[in-house]
Amino acid sequence: TMTLAVNFRADLLVAHVGDSRAYLLRQGHLERLTRDQTMVQSLLEKGAISPEEMVGHPMRHVLTGVLGTKGKPIDVELRFIGLEDGDQVLVCSDGLTEMVAESAIADALVAAPTAEAACRRLVELANSHGGKDNVTAVVSRYQITPLVG
């Protein structure tokens, strides 16, 4: 899987394949910027299962989007976002999101004094909740100064 977030000034591009995620925290509200490319997500979107059934579903790790396709086209999702002053962007592996609820992720981002402290806290939370997979978390915090002119 791959999730990439690149900014140029106040513009953010997110490119995504698989089940790693990107989030935007703006004014205390956490928004998922990516869609899991998994069989269970497809089943949910088709109405075959409920959100509650996703948690322990045996197909939750079966990917529908991958990088290694042996020459076949890759379904890369792209999203453009305008950043605002105070925004935080989190890119993380499913080792975090499988173990920690989005509300707790938001709380950790809000409470941490620095981006580094936020990353450390998120990894600690995942590990303290069972840490069944590798955990990766990268946080960027933005100070956006309006252009004068």
C-alpha positions in Angstrom: 0.0 0.0 0.0 1.0 3.6 -0.4 -0.4 6.9 0.9 1.5 10.0 0.0 0.8 13.6 1.0 2.7 16.4 -0.7 2.1 20.1 -0.2 3.1 23.2 -2.1 2.4 26.2 0.0 -1.3 25.9 0.9 -2.2 23.1 -1.6 -2.1 19.5 -0.6 -2.1 16.5 -2.9 -2.9 13.1 -1.5 -2.2 10.0 -3.6 -3.4 6.6 -2.3 -3.4 2.9 -3.0 -4.4 0.2 -0.5 -5.4 0.5 3.2 -3.0 3.0 4.7 -4.7 6.3 5.4 -4.4 10.0 5.4 -6.4 12.3 7.7 -6.9 16.0 8.0 -7.4 17.5 11.5 -8.9 21.0 11.1 -10.3 22.9 14.1 -10.5 19.7 16.2 -12.4 17.8 13.5 -10.8 14.7 12.0 -11.6 14.0 8.4 -10.4 10.8 6.5 -8.9 11.9 3.2 -8.6 8.4 1.8 -10.9 5.4 1.1 -9.7 1.9 2.1 -9.2 -0.2 -1.0 -10.3 -3.4 0.7 -12.9 -6.1 0.1 -14.7 -5.2 3.3 -14.9 -1.5 2.3 -16.5 -2.6 -1.0 -19.0 -4.8 0.8 -19.9 -1.9 3.0 -20.4 0.5 0.1 -22.6 -2.1 -1.6 -24.8 -2.5 1.5 -23.8 -6.1 2.0 -22.5 -5.5 5.6 -23.0 -2.8 8.2 -20.2 -0.6 9.7 -20.3 -2.7 12.9 -19.6 -5.9 10.9 -16.5 -4.4 9.3 -14.4 -4.5 12.6 -13.9 -8.3 12.8 -14.7 -9.2 9.2 -12.4 -11.9 7.8 -12.1 -9.9 4.5 -11.0 -6.6 6.1 -7.4 -7.1 5.0 -8.0 -8.3 1.5 -6.8 -5.5 -0.7 -8.6 -4.4 -3.9 -5.9 -1.8 -4.7 -2.2 -2.7 -4.6 1.1 -1.4 -6.1 2.5 -4.7 -7.3 0.1 -5.5 -10.2 2.7 -7.1 -12.6 2.1 -4.4 -15.3 -1.7 -4.0 -14.9 -3.1 -0.5 -14.3 -3.0 0.7 -10.7 -6.1 2.5 -9.3 -4.4 5.5 -7.6 -6.9 7.8 -5.8 -6.0 11.5 -5.9 -7.4 14.2 -3.8 -6.5 17.9 -3.7 -7.2 20.0 -0.5 -6.6 23.6 0.3 -4.8 23.8 3.6 -5.6 26.3 6.3 -3.6 27.8 9.2 -3.4 25.3 12.1 -4.3 22.2 9.9 -2.6 18.9 10.8 -2.2 16.0 8.3 -1.7 12.5 9.5 -0.5 9.7 7.2 -0.6 6.3 8.9 -0.6 2.5 8.4 -3.4 0.3 9.2 -1.4 -0.8 12.3 -2.6 2.4 13.9 -6.2 2.5 12.5 -6.9 -1.1 13.4 -6.0 -0.5 17.0 -7.1 3.1 17.8 -10.5 4.7 17.2 -10.6 7.8 15.1 -11.8 9.8 18.1 -8.7 8.9 20.1 -6.5 9.7 17.1 -8.1 13.2 17.0 -7.7 13.6 20.7 -4.0 12.7 20.5 -3.4 15.1 17.6 -5.1 18.0 19.5 -3.3 17.3 22.8 0.2 16.8 21.5 2.5 19.9 21.8 4.5 19.0 18.7 4.1 16.8 15.6 6.8 14.5 16.9 5.0 14.1 20.2 1.8 13.3 18.3 3.5 10.5 16.4 5.0 9.0 19.5 1.6 9.1 21.3 -0.2 7.5 18.4 2.3 4.7 18.2 2.0 4.2 22.0 -1.8 4.1 21.8 -1.7 1.4 19.1 0.8 -0.7 21.0 -1.1 -0.3 24.3 -4.3 -1.5 22.5 -2.6 -4.7 21.3 -0.2 -3.6 18.5 -1.0 -6.5 16.2 0.8 -5.0 13.2 3.6 -2.5 12.4 2.6 1.1 13.3 3.6 4.1 11.2 2.4 7.6 11.8 3.7 10.8 10.2 2.2 14.1 11.2 2.6 17.5 9.6 1.4 20.7 11.1 0.8 23.8 9.0 1.2 27.5 9.5 -0.4 29.1 6.5 0.3 32.8 6.0 -2.1 34.6 3.7 -0.4 35.9 0.5 -0.2 39.7 0.5 -0.6 41.4 -2.8 
